[in-house]
Amino acid sequence: MYLRILIPIIFFMFLFSTPVLADIFSQPPDSAFEDDGTDVLSQVNVSDDVRAELDMSSLDKTDSIDANWTNNNIPENSTINSVIYYFEHYENQASRVDLKVYWYNGTQWIQVCSPSTASTDTISSCDLTSYITNVSQANNVFLRFEASRLSGGTQYAYVDYMNLTVNYTPPAIVFTNLSIWDDTDFYIKRVNETIGFYANYSNSSDPILNASCIIGFNISGGWEYYNMSYNLTSSLYEYYRSFSDNGTFNWNVTCSKTGYQTRTESDTFIVYPPAEPSVEVVESVYYACPSTVYYKIQRTGSTDYYIRILDNALQTKDYSGPFSYSTYYGNYTLGSEASLGNWTAKVEDAFFRVEVNKSFVVKARPESQPMTVISTDYYGIASSSDSEINVYTVGKVISCNITVNDRTGELKYSQSHLFDNVSTLTMSSLGGTGWQYPALIHVQCNDSAVVTSGPSTEGMYSFLTPSQLSSTYYGIIKQAGSVRISAPFGSLSYVVKTLDATGGVKQTISGTIPVNGSVEEEYAAASSIIIELNGTGIVVYEPDGTEALLYSSDSLSSKLAVPIYDKTGTSVIVFAVSGPAELNFTIYPQVGYIPTLGVCNVLKTLGSNQTEEYSISTILRECDKFKDFASNPLGTLVVSSNEKIVMAANPWSGSSIDQPAYKYGNFYLKGYFASSTSSLDYLLFIPSADTYVYVNGEDTNTTTVYSTYAGTVNTNYLNISSTKPIAVSVGYSGESTLVVVGE
């Protein structure tokens, strides 16, 4: 009994007493057979005094065991450091037995060692390092333990345990980013319409080619999986399909490649029922009516006309002119009245009928994209005990757990809170008056919500979801400031570089951050800034006293639009981050494209890593449109480039024009904003025809293509949706912050 316990302990100490600097495969064989076909695996896979017996007589002087280790799962491209074969054995008359170990190299058996015999239980080893030198050989090892009789009568060899130990260094793993989105993030998609699904799998700067990206759908309670295809033009992995059922469905993508970090992201998408037909009404027709029907009525002919609305009971309401030669927009909602201009309609049931003469065209308005809250999981950085957390629940009561770690990574606060509509918490209200700042904030909710920062005197930006965090960030600076970095997923090293306007490095700052810790680094006046991390983190900076988010590496764009309030006093700063940039500045007046005015187009060239500020009024003068455009303060600037760029606007101090939390494609289809202020100003730019915009649930009637509109809501939240992508900026007077703009 003593021997049975002692041998495994000695064997373990023998194998692992030296420091292990690389990964180790250490296992008994997968199969073991004597040369007569007897299966002896159960005798040699555990050190338990149950032994395989090899007998060598005068008739058969040799006996052996063939042991196999197959499919050992050592990663491709690993470096094989050592391969050792261990075996526990003894012989009845050690001096009369000879032992040999053979390795099968794929074509023949090669003797690799002649171990010594032993008269008591002994652990011997055979070094195969010089024979097994690559992963293919190490993953499939075939060994033969052979005993031969030298003299005397029948001799015996006993084998209690076999083990193969491979010490290897796996290939270095490259950290990766994965972001996913689909067409329903921007457009309404219906039953049997093709929907595109997209995955951006990249390292710190470039897409990862020849990866495996698997997309999964849960449509009817079970998951089904397909391979995504890489599109060289878009640099994205893509998959397209339609669906026969309407509803909200889950989907996910897992991307992997040998030597790269495997990533998985999940999302939902909505498939709507078949659309109502948009028709020209020239006679009585019934239409199916959802809860709200949007309409467009346009006068096209004579003054002899009327409009008649009928419900299921054929009760009627007649509406007649005079209507001006114009287009009227509005909506019917079941059980309520809606009015616009000179007429009102009320629909009581699920069907209605419209009767008009040929003087009018009646079409169903497109539905707006339903607002979906971005996430249930957010990260942000608090700069002081005055920093705010604004939570917007969009009409629900939800529970969110708030966790705060101070700059050392120490957990200072973790507690659940109930939120309803818009709520504001400060760090001091959480007991954070004496904490060390900056501090990492983690907000996890049981339902989707919007989380933004504050206070408003320091600007407003959205916290980021885990999938939106990155390892490389870019920004524009005009004077001395500071940058804050937090490490929510593991310790990080960082390098902060500031550049002058010509692209030359002015200052380099480096350091490390513990897990859940934060750091604040101050920098001198410069033109641009780049922050590089060796992992995924969150970065907030103060380029001029106003907090803002930087562009992450995967949110860079080559086309940016910014609605502007005062074209004569506004400028934009452009940073060419990825190479020499050919810039095309296009300015649209408030009312959009006017044939008599045209639009302003100016071309500029900016060198790689260079930064330059461009005055809107100067651009207008260069295209000889200053007088035409400057008479009205509102308008929109669109900057297109052949390379990825970073852009910031002035006087919207301290804000990157791009806001990664809302960046999902060409311009922006939706946006949520919440703050501690009692009202919010906003600007809208309409880049596409037939676009209908809804602000806090109300129809704005802002539909003219290429036009810019200003508005104010007397609430501390802003909820914007539209039927097509738009560009939005929040705040258009004083120290406002740009938080949404498009590609």
QUISULPE-V805308 format. One record per helix or strand of 2 or more residues. SS is the DSSP state (H for helix, E for strand). FROM is the first residue (numbers start at 0). TO is the last residue. If there is no record, write none. Layout:
{{SS:FROM:TO} {SS:FROM:TO}}
This chain:
{{H:1:15} {E:22:26} {E:30:33} {H:40:43} {E:51:55} {E:61:69} {E:78:90} {H:93:95} {E:96:103} {E:108:112} {E:121:126} {H:134:137} {E:139:148} {E:154:168} {E:176:181} {H:182:184} {E:194:201} {E:211:217} {E:222:226} {E:228:230} {E:235:240} {E:246:256} {E:259:271} {E:284:287} {E:291:298} {E:305:309} {E:315:319} {E:326:333} {E:335:339} {E:342:346} {E:350:355} {E:359:363} {E:374:381} {E:387:404} {E:410:425} {H:427:429} {E:438:453} {H:455:457} {H:465:467} {E:469:475} {E:480:485} {E:491:498} {E:504:512} {E:517:522} {E:527:541} {E:546:548} {E:550:551} {H:552:554} {E:556:563} {E:570:575} {E:580:588} {E:599:605} {E:610:614} {H:615:621} {H:625:629} {E:634:649} {H:659:661} {E:667:673} {E:679:684} {E:692:694} {E:697:698} {E:707:712} {E:716:729}}
